[in-house]
Amino acid sequence: MSRRIDVYFVFEAKMQDFINTLVLICAAIASLGLGVLLAFAVCKGAFILLRSQADVPAPVPSKAQTAEV
């Protein structure tokens, strides 16, 4: 009877190790995805700020200038 119990505990321990490994892999992938999304948001915000500054037109001179030959 003790042999059956030992086999059960070994199987349970291996299954727990597998689940822990799977959870760690999923957490690593999720953190990489979160980092990519955060970097995208920072870049998108920076480009929006730069574009809003570029939309301001340059001042136009008020009088016409002619070229002298």
N, C-alpha and C positions, 0 to 999 in steps of 0.2 A: 504494500500500500504506500510506503514512503517513496518508492521509486516513481510512482505516478505523480505524487505531489511535487517531487523534485523536478520532473519534466515540465509540469504545469508552471512552476515558478520560473524556470529557465525561459520557457516560451513567453511568459508574461513580461519578464525583464527585457528580452530581445524586442518584443513588440513596443514596450515603453521607450526603448532606445530609438527605435525606428520613428515613432511618433515625435519624439523630441528633436530628432534630426530633421524631420519634415517641417516642423514648426520653425526651427532655426533657418532653414532654407527659405521658407515663405517670408519670414521676417526680413531676411537680407534682401530679397527681391523687392519687397514692399518699400524698404528704406531707400533702395536705389531708385525706384520709381518716384518716390516722394522728392528725392534730391533733384531728379530731372525736372519734375514739375515746378519745383521752387526756383531752379535756375531759369526755366522758361519764363516764369512770372517776373523775375527780376529783370531779365533782358527785355521782355515786352514792355514793362514799365519804363525802363530807360529809353527805349526807342520812342515811346509815346511822348515822354518829356522832351527828347531831342526834336521830334517832329513839330511839337507845339512851338518851340523856339524858332524853327526854320520857317514857319508860316508867316512870321512878321515880315512885311515887305520892307525893302531898303528905302530910305528917304529919297525922293526924286528932287533934283535941283529945280528951283522955281523959274529960273530964266534960261532961255535957250542959248547955247554956246555955239559959235561958229568957228570953224578951223581957219587959221590964217595960213596963206600960202606964200 
